[in-house]
């Protein structure tokens, strides 16, 4: 298992996890459904919505296998989708970060299941700039493509 703790600038209320060579653009994928569920994805990229457009804490764990079943009590929302890794690296960054400086993590090529857990989304102050919201991302290699799953809404 590998674990990373980051503070990402969630400009436009989002950050990305993508294959290093993905050329996908999520502009058309931020539909009303995606905004409501705080997730958009396309080939090789996932956009994760946030409660505020400031620096947000993000924990990323690369796991050896799917995590044990969880009742998700400590989260407000939980989503799962796939990410295809073809370049041997993923990038995690805010959507307006300078891409060449963003964190790169080496991974074996293949299909990864990505679980995004959103916590304390309702803790923002009256300005919407300060809060205790946090985001935890868990990734593990899988053999099959699966649909988006909303595990907790």
VOKOL-244206 format. One line per field, with one value per residue (C-alpha): residue in one letter; x, y, z. Coordinates in nm, 4 decimals. Layout:
# VOKOL-244206
resn: a/...
u: X/...
v: Y/...
w: Z/...
//
This chain:
# VOKOL-244206
resn: x/x/x/x/x/x/x/x/x/x/x/x/x/x/x/x/x/x/x/x/x/x/x/x/x/x/x/x/x/x/x/x/x/x/x/x/x/x/x/x/x/x/x/x/x/x/x/x/x/x/x/x/x/x/x/x/x/x/x/x/x/x/x/x/x/x/x/x/x/x/x/x/x/x/x/x/x/x/x/x/x/x/x/x/x/x/x/x/x/x/x/x/x/x/x/x/x/x/x/x/x/x/x/x/x/x/x/x/x/x/x/x/x/x/x/x/x/x/x/x/x/x/x/x/x/x/x/x/x/x/x/x/x/x/x/x/x/x/x/x/x/x/x/x/x/x/x/x/x/x/x/x/x
u: 0.0000/0.1143/-0.0358/-0.0176/-0.1476/-0.1982/-0.3428/-0.4869/-0.6233/-0.9752/-1.0329/-1.3744/-1.4690/-1.2724/-0.9446/-0.8265/-0.6718/-0.5582/-0.3315/-0.0228/-0.0875/-0.4654/-0.5792/-0.9427/-1.1174/-1.3949/-1.5731/-1.8655/-1.8760/-1.9690/-2.3408/-2.6101/-2.5856/-2.2058/-2.2242/-2.4922/-2.2831/-1.9491/-1.7807/-1.7100/-1.4934/-1.3740/-1.1041/-0.8052/-0.9301/-1.1559/-1.2788/-1.3646/-1.6008/-1.5410/-1.7544/-1.5338/-1.2891/-0.9974/-0.7154/-0.8681/-0.7109/-0.6854/-0.5644/-0.4794/-0.4147/-0.2979/-0.4108/-0.3166/-0.6828/-1.0340/-1.0852/-1.3059/-1.6751/-1.7471/-2.0746/-1.9405/-2.0778/-1.7896/-1.8553/-2.1265/-2.0892/-1.9041/-1.8562/-1.6687/-1.5571/-1.2710/-0.9503/-0.7447/-0.3726/-0.1778/0.1326/0.2596/0.1891/-0.1048/-0.1187/-0.3187/-0.3734/-0.6139/-0.7719/-0.5759/-0.2479/0.0610/0.0496/0.4289/0.4705/0.1845/0.2475/0.3115/0.2741/0.4075/0.1550/0.1435/-0.0658/-0.4188/-0.7683/-0.8006/-1.1134/-1.1259/-1.3374/-1.3844/-1.5073/-1.6260/-1.6442/-1.7808/-1.9239/-2.1647/-1.9003/-1.8361/-1.8576/-2.0879/-1.8256/-1.7930/-1.4140/-1.3355/-1.4471/-1.3475/-1.4386/-1.1971/-1.1546/-1.0172/-0.9364/-0.8672/-0.7371/-0.6779/-0.6083/-0.8967/-0.9524/-1.2861/-1.4471/-1.7436/-2.0017/-2.0100/-2.1479/-2.2950/-2.2273/-2.3558/-2.5502
v: 0.0000/0.3520/0.6581/1.0257/1.3330/1.6437/1.9917/2.0576/2.3844/2.2850/2.5717/2.5446/2.3076/2.0106/1.8237/1.5515/1.2097/1.1073/0.8869/1.0957/1.0786/1.1269/1.3905/1.3809/1.7032/1.6847/2.0022/1.8209/1.5540/1.7912/1.7323/1.8134/1.4496/1.4762/1.8042/1.6654/1.3537/1.5401/1.3161/1.3308/1.0923/1.0166/0.7991/0.8121/1.0907/1.1432/1.4835/1.4880/1.7621/1.9510/2.1566/2.4659/2.6108/2.6524/2.4261/2.0972/1.8010/1.4849/1.1435/0.8975/0.5311/0.2808/-0.0586/-0.4151/-0.5207/-0.3911/-0.2567/-0.4496/-0.3658/-0.0379/0.1095/0.4563/0.6181/0.8658/0.9972/1.2119/1.0677/0.7750/0.7084/0.4442/0.4373/0.3024/0.4618/0.3089/0.3574/0.3205/0.5354/0.3750/0.6941/0.8832/1.2539/1.4144/1.7904/2.0785/2.1565/2.4819/2.3546/2.3708/2.0157/1.9601/2.0289/1.8037/1.4894/1.1805/0.8325/0.5273/0.2446/-0.0787/-0.0308/-0.1663/-0.0997/0.0554/0.0840/0.4225/0.4868/0.8512/0.9276/1.2797/1.3900/1.6871/1.8564/2.0643/2.2341/2.5382/2.8809/3.1558/3.2667/2.9151/2.9470/2.7752/2.4318/2.0905/1.9025/1.6280/1.3791/1.0263/0.8313/0.4580/0.2820/-0.0856/-0.2840/-0.4844/-0.7066/-0.5702/-0.2450/-0.1508/0.1221/0.4230/0.3228/0.5691/0.3833/0.6616/0.9669
w: 0.0000/-0.0783/0.0885/-0.0073/0.1764/-0.0336/-0.0212/-0.3669/-0.4987/-0.5996/-0.8411/-1.0061/-0.7208/-0.8553/-0.8789/-1.1161/-1.1134/-1.4581/-1.6584/-1.7333/-2.1090/-2.1043/-2.3496/-2.2370/-2.1436/-1.8842/-1.9959/-2.1580/-1.8864/-1.6034/-1.6630/-1.4050/-1.2877/-1.2546/-1.0613/-0.8275/-0.7624/-0.7580/-1.0156/-1.3878/-1.5859/-1.9359/-2.0886/-1.8554/-1.6252/-1.3233/-1.2054/-0.8359/-0.7232/-0.3990/-0.1622/-0.1994/-0.4480/-0.2100/-0.0953/0.0194/0.1992/-0.0094/0.0979/-0.1793/-0.1070/-0.3663/-0.2356/-0.3239/-0.3331/-0.2853/0.0683/0.3066/0.3081/0.4852/0.6045/0.5086/0.8276/0.8435/0.4899/0.3360/-0.0130/-0.1737/-0.5460/-0.7447/-1.1060/-1.3167/-1.4376/-1.7185/-1.6685/-1.9942/-1.9352/-1.6152/-1.4167/-1.2746/-1.2028/-0.9214/-0.9430/-0.9153/-1.2507/-1.2918/-1.1467/-1.3662/-1.5000/-1.5350/-1.1599/-1.0439/-0.8399/-1.0495/-0.9082/-1.0921/-1.1348/-1.3288/-1.6422/-1.6258/-1.4993/-1.1543/-0.9473/-0.7758/-0.4653/-0.3728/-0.0204/0.0631/0.4267/0.6245/0.3158/0.5260/0.7417/0.5220/0.6823/0.5511/0.2960/0.1536/0.1733/0.5033/0.6141/0.7381/0.4186/0.3157/0.0330/0.0484/-0.2672/-0.2723/-0.5839/-0.6553/-0.9685/-1.1129/-1.4142/-1.5305/-1.6324/-1.4152/-1.4274/-1.1980/-0.8591/-0.6146/-0.2891/-0.0637/-0.1708
//
